[in-house]
């Protein structure tokens, strides 16, 4: 979602359709049929095997025990669902120590804080990545790619500052690993106000706030009961593992999670600290399937289910 609808539900702008236009009527029926099919489907195409993919099902969030499937060297994949509350989620586990793994941050194009809108799937496809997720909030909401769009927060890519820090929010930071001190973390979640420059930072993307702190939901999550589609990221206690998470919402099969529930899922995955990224209609996790085609694994809900929003800053995984 854009920064304007980060804290409340905003209804999509109604399309102008002539009520006497049969084409418009069929469009409505198609959207409704797509919505029904998405919500009743039990299995999806798998990108880690030749078989259909079913999520691992758990009664409660507290019962989640991730069953990581090998996706590529250093990268694992997990698709799960909880019954109470009804949540469907997808996660990636990345071993930052793996020699073939590198982090990519940025947008379709960027210059001095401004960038061009891009879908997460396009970001993954265009940068030859295996996976990617949306990250920062931004100033406008659009389905069109290639439009000027403003990051609300920091973006550092390959040591270059592309977008300035926003002192009100936190960020996911990846430190330079040349002559890496094994005692130092490869990744961390820090306040953007503490980032004075790009020195010693290889990549970074802003988000909203830290929701998991030292293995426990942060205090700010206690009384926040709003349910939305969520994108989030977490890091292990030693900073060697990265976890990317997307949780569907605004559909019958997945009602959206609270910040606290998102933090608990991050913890179940193996995160010690976690950050809430931009969510709502922006939430999308795209992966490269076995046939080489890049698709979102979740169901983005921008104007209607399955429509992917064009966003600003993204984070992706490259596996050489």
N, C-alpha and C positions, 0 to 999 in steps of 0.2 A: 504494500500500500504506500501511498505517498505520505509525506510528513503531515499533510492536512487531514488525513483520516486515520492516523496512527492510533488514536485514543478513543475513537468512536466508530460505530458502523455507519457508513455512508452508502446511500442507495445509488446504483449506477444511473447515469443519464439515460432517459428513455429514447430509443431510436425513433426517428420520425418515419412512420409507416402509414401509407394510405390504406384506410380500412377497406376500400374497395379493390385493393390490389391483391390479386390471387397469389402473386409471388410472395408478398409480405406474409400472407396467411400461411403459405407452405413453409416459410422461414420459421415462423413461430412453432409450427408443428415439428419441424426438424429439431429445433433447439429443445423442445419439450421431450421428444423421443430420445435425444442424446442424453438429456439429464436422467431419464429413467434408466437407460442402459448402463450408464456410469454407476448408478447407485445400486443396481441389482447384480452387477458383475461380481463373480467370486474369484475368478482367476484372470491374470493378465499375462502378456507375453513376457517371458523371462530373457534377460540379457546375460545370465550366467549359466544357463543350460538350455537344452533343446526342448524342455518340457514347459508346460504352463506354470505360472508362478502363483502360489497361494501364500498369504501372510501367516506367520506364526501367531496363534491366538492365545491371549492371556485374559483371565477374568478381570484383573486389576493392574494398574500401573506398577504397583509394588511387586507383582509376580513376574515382571519382564526379565527374561534371561536371554540375552541376544545370541542368536544362532548365526554367526558370521559365515557367509559364503565367500569363497575366494573369487575375486573379480579380476584382478591383475596383480602383478608383483607389488607388494606393499599396500594393497587396497582391498578391504573387505566390504561386503554389502549385506544389509539386513532389512527385511520387510516384515513389519509386525502390526498387530491390531489388538486393542483392548476392548472388552465388552462393557465395562462400566468405569468411566464414561466410554461411549462409542468413539474410538479414535483409530485412525489408520495412519501409519507413519512409515517413513523410509529413511535409512541411515547409511552413512559411509564411515568407515574407520580407515585412517591413513597413518601408516608408519613413516614418520618424518625422517627416520634414520635410513630408510631405504635409498640406495644410491640412484635408482631409476626414477625416483619421485621428485617433482618440483611443484611449487605453488605458483599460480598465476593470478594476479589481481588486476582489475581495471574495468573498462567498458568497451563499447564498440569503437570509441575514439575519445581521447581526453586531452584537455589543454587548460592549465591554470584553474582547475576547479570545475570547469564546465565540461560536459561530455555529450555524447550522442546516445539516445536511448537504444537499448538492445534487449532482445529476449535472452533468457539464460541459455536456451538451446542454441541460439545463434552465437553466443559467447563461447560455448563449448565447441561448436562446430568450427568457428572461425579461427580459434586458437589451437586446434588439433588436440583437445583435451579429452580425458576419459569421463570427466564428471564436472559439474559446476552447480553453484547455488547463488541465489540473489543475496545481497548483503545490506547495503546502505539504504536509509530512507532518502527521499528526493522530493523535488519541489512540485512536480506535476504528475498527473496520471494519464497515461496514453497507451494505446495498443500499437501505435505506429513506431517503427524503428527508424533510426537516423534523425530523430528530432533533438534539438538542443534541450538538455536536461541538466539540472544542477544537483550534484551530490550534497547531502546534508551530513558532512563528516569527512573524516580523513581517508585518503587513498594513497598508498605508497606502492609503487610497482618497480621492481628491480632497482631499489634504492632511490628512485626519483619520486618526489612529492608531487602528486597529481591533483590532490584536493586537500585543502587545509583542515585542521582538526576542529571539532566542535566540542567545546569544553564541557557541555552538559551530558555528553554521551561517552560510552566506552568503545573499545576497539579490540579486534583480534590482530595480534602482531606476530610476525615471523622474523626472527633475528638472523643476521648473517652467520653463515656456518663455516667460513674459512677459518682453519685452525680452531675449530669449535672446542670449547671447554666443556667436557662431558658433564660437569657439575652445573652448567648453565642451561636453562630451558631453551628449546628450539622455538617454542611458541608460548604465548601467554595472552591473557586478557587483562587489559589495563585501561585506566581512565585516559581519554584523549587529552585531557588537560595536562597530563604528565609527559606528553610527547612534544619535546621542544624542537626536534629536527628529525630528519631521516637517517641520521648517523647511527650506524650499527643495525639498522632495520632494513631487511631485504624487501619484505612485503607487509602491507597492513591494510585492513578494511575496517571502517567504522560500522557500528550497529546502533542499537539503543542501549540498554543497560545490562549489567551483569545480573543474571538471575540465579546462577549457581556459584556459591562461594565456599571453597574448601570442603566440597562434598555435600553441602546442605543448601536448600533453597534460600536465596537471599531474603532479607527482611522485607524488601519492597514487594515481594510476591504474596505476602500473607493475606492481604485484604483485596487483592486484585482478582476478581472473579470473571472478568471479560473473556469470552471465548472467541478465538479467531483462528484461521489457518496460521501456522507458525513456521518460520525458518529460524534455525538456531545453530550455534556452533559451540563446541566444547573442546577442552584440552585436558590431557591426563595430568596427574600430579607432578610428574617429572618433565612435562612439556614435550614428550617425544611422540605422542599420538594426538591426532586431530580427529574430531568427530563432527560430521555435518548431518543435520537433521531437518526434515520437513514433515509437518503434520497437516493433514487435510482438514478442512472445515467447510461450513456452509453447505453441507450436503447430508442426506439422511444417514449415509454410512459412516460419516465422520463429522462430529459436531464442532470440532475445533477445540483447542486446549487453552487453559489458563497459563499464565506465566509460571505458576508453581508446578503445574503438571508437566510443562515443558522442561523445567529444571529437573524434575524427578526422572523423566525419560532420559535426559542427558546423563544423569548420574548412573542410571541402570546400564547405559551403554558403555560406561567406563570413564566419563568425564569427572574431573575434580573441580573445574571452574567452567562456567558457561555463559554465553551472551545471547540475548534475544536480538535477532536480526529483523529487518523489515519483514512484515507479514501480510496478512489479508490477501488481496488479489495479486500481490507480488510473489507470494510463496511458490517457488518452483525449484525442483531438483532435476537436472537433466543429466542423462548418462548416455554413453555410446554403446549401442547394442552389438551383439555378435555379428550382425550383418553390416556393421559400420555406420548405420544410421543413428543419428542422435535424436532422442525423444525425452520428454519429461516422464519420470516414473510415477509421479503423483498426478492428481487432477487439479490443475490451477483453476481458480474460480474468479475470473476478472469480471466480465459482464455476464457470461454464462459458463457453465462447467466445461472445462477443456480448453478454454481460451487463455492463452499465455500473455501476460502483460509485458510490455517493454519497460525495462527498469534502468537504473543507473549502475552503480558499482556492483561487481560480482567477484566471486572467488572460485577458482577452478583448480583441478588436479591434472597435471601432465605426467604420464608414465612412459618414459622412453624405452 
